Amino acid sequence: MSFSITPLLLHSDIIPSNAREALRAAYLAPAEERTPHLESAARILHQEAALDCHDARELVGLDAGGCL
């Protein structure tokens, strides 16, 4: 069983709306098509919310090693 905070991020007003849209698209996409949406959300969080790149990637469920 895995724990995901994606539902929290999708409904949080402190997350930029375009990051929420990317997360929503990832959530709705088939598993093999999710990564680009998650990368987009991480990029937005890094740039607009001033999160560390590794933290932003981990927050959306990506490997922190592939920083933007």
Secondary structure, DSSP 8 states (H G I E B T S, - for coil): -----HHHHHT-TTS-HHHHHHHHHHHHS-GGGHHHHHHHHHHHHHHHS---HHHHHHHTT--TTS--
